[in-house]
Amino acid sequence: MRWLGVDPGEARVGLAICDPEERIAVPFEVIPASAAFPAIRSIVKREQVSGIVVGLPLLPSGDEGEAARMARKLGDRLARQLDVPVVYEDERLTSVEAAAQRRAAGAPRGVASDDLAAALLLQQFLAGRRTAEQPVDERSVADAPA
């Protein structure tokens, strides 16, 4: 299944996509927030996306603030109008991590890292799916060295 990761922001929306085997997420594109819906609609069709993961920017307490409400508004619209499943993924700190990775790679300050943040949240989601699909063998965990 091919998933599109969406890191919604006030000014920009970062996008990432995964391979059909759900192994790896890669940065895809950064789009203006004002054009998010039509751009995502086009990408879903063109790239044969089967599902969308929308980053949910929760507060440090875990509560939803205004940014999370705006992310849900976009996600709900995508779910209603695109006929693909939309799931929400906690994206706390993905933008901070993405900016740190871009700086470590030598990118100057101010270079948008929204697409990398989307890739991080999509990779987190994919890892969770793999973990949920593979039951843990209790004996192998108990026998593992401490």
C-alpha positions as CSV (number, residue, x, y, z in Angstrom):
1,M,0.0,0.0,0.0
2,R,1.4,3.4,-0.9
3,W,0.9,6.1,1.8
4,L,1.3,9.9,1.6
5,G,2.6,11.6,4.7
6,V,1.3,15.1,5.3
7,D,3.0,17.5,7.7
8,P,0.6,20.5,7.8
9,G,1.8,23.9,8.8
10,E,0.4,27.4,8.8
11,A,2.4,28.5,5.8
12,R,3.6,25.3,4.2
13,V,2.7,21.6,4.0
14,G,5.4,19.0,3.8
15,L,4.7,15.8,1.9
16,A,6.4,12.4,1.9
17,I,5.6,9.2,0.1
18,C,6.5,5.5,0.7
19,D,7.2,2.6,-1.5
20,P,4.3,0.2,-2.2
21,E,5.9,-2.4,0.2
22,E,5.8,0.2,3.0
23,R,9.5,-0.1,3.8
24,I,10.8,3.4,3.4
25,A,9.4,7.0,3.4
26,V,11.1,9.7,1.4
27,P,10.5,13.5,1.3
28,F,8.4,14.3,-1.7
29,E,7.4,18.0,-1.9
30,V,6.7,21.2,0.1
31,I,3.6,23.1,-1.0
32,P,1.9,26.3,0.1
33,A,-0.7,25.6,2.8
34,S,-3.2,27.6,0.8
35,A,-2.9,25.1,-2.1
36,A,-2.7,21.9,0.0
37,F,-6.0,20.3,-0.9
38,P,-5.8,20.5,-4.7
39,A,-2.1,19.6,-4.7
40,I,-2.7,16.5,-2.4
41,R,-5.7,15.5,-4.5
42,S,-3.5,15.6,-7.7
43,I,-0.7,13.6,-6.0
44,V,-3.0,11.0,-4.7
45,K,-4.2,10.3,-8.2
46,R,-0.9,10.6,-10.0
47,E,1.1,8.6,-7.5
48,Q,-1.6,6.0,-6.8
49,V,-1.7,6.7,-3.1
50,S,-3.9,4.3,-1.1
51,G,-3.9,6.1,2.2
52,I,-2.9,9.4,3.9
53,V,-1.1,9.9,7.2
54,V,-1.7,13.4,8.6
55,G,0.7,14.6,11.2
56,L,-1.1,15.7,14.4
57,P,0.9,18.4,16.2
58,L,0.0,17.6,19.8
59,L,1.0,19.8,22.7
60,P,3.7,18.5,25.0
61,S,0.9,17.5,27.4
62,G,-0.6,15.3,24.6
63,D,-3.6,17.6,24.3
64,E,-4.8,19.0,20.9
65,G,-4.3,22.7,20.4
66,E,-5.2,25.0,17.5
67,A,-2.6,23.5,15.1
68,A,-4.0,19.9,15.7
69,R,-7.5,21.2,15.1
70,M,-6.3,22.7,11.7
71,A,-4.6,19.4,10.9
72,R,-7.8,17.4,11.6
73,K,-9.8,19.9,9.5
74,L,-7.5,19.2,6.5
75,G,-7.5,15.4,7.2
76,D,-11.3,15.3,7.5
77,R,-11.6,17.1,4.2
78,L,-9.2,14.7,2.5
79,A,-11.1,11.7,3.9
80,R,-14.5,13.0,2.7
81,Q,-13.4,14.0,-0.8
82,L,-10.7,11.6,-1.8
83,D,-12.1,8.2,-0.9
84,V,-8.8,7.0,0.7
85,P,-8.3,6.2,4.4
86,V,-6.8,9.1,6.4
87,V,-5.1,8.4,9.7
88,Y,-3.5,10.7,12.2
89,E,0.0,10.3,13.6
90,D,1.5,12.1,16.6
91,E,4.1,14.3,15.0
92,R,5.5,16.0,18.1
93,L,9.2,17.0,17.5
94,T,9.3,15.7,13.8
95,S,9.8,19.3,12.6
96,V,12.5,19.9,15.1
97,E,14.3,16.7,14.2
98,A,13.9,17.4,10.4
99,A,15.5,20.9,10.9
100,A,18.3,19.4,12.9
101,Q,19.0,16.7,10.2
102,R,19.0,19.4,7.4
103,R,21.5,21.5,9.4
104,A,23.6,18.5,10.0
105,A,23.6,17.8,6.3
106,G,24.9,21.3,5.7
107,A,21.7,23.0,4.6
108,P,21.6,26.7,5.5
109,R,19.2,28.0,8.1
110,G,15.8,28.8,6.6
111,V,15.7,25.9,4.1
112,A,12.3,24.4,4.4
113,S,12.4,20.9,6.1
114,D,8.7,20.3,6.0
115,D,9.0,17.4,3.5
116,L,11.6,15.8,5.7
117,A,9.3,16.2,8.7
118,A,6.6,14.5,6.7
119,A,9.0,11.6,5.9
120,L,9.9,11.2,9.6
121,L,6.2,11.0,10.6
122,L,5.4,8.6,7.8
123,Q,8.4,6.4,8.6
124,Q,7.2,6.4,12.3
125,F,3.7,5.4,11.1
126,L,5.1,2.6,8.9
127,A,7.3,1.3,11.7
128,G,4.2,1.1,14.0
129,R,2.3,-0.8,11.3
130,R,5.2,-3.4,11.0
131,T,5.3,-3.8,14.8
132,A,1.6,-4.3,15.0
133,E,1.7,-6.9,12.3
134,Q,4.5,-8.9,13.8
135,P,3.5,-10.5,17.1
136,V,6.3,-10.8,19.6
137,D,7.4,-14.3,20.5
138,E,7.4,-14.3,24.3
139,R,10.2,-16.9,24.6
140,S,12.6,-15.0,22.4
141,V,12.0,-11.8,24.4
142,A,12.5,-13.7,27.7
143,D,15.7,-15.4,26.5
144,A,17.2,-12.2,25.2
145,P,20.3,-11.0,27.1
146,A,19.6,-8.1,29.4
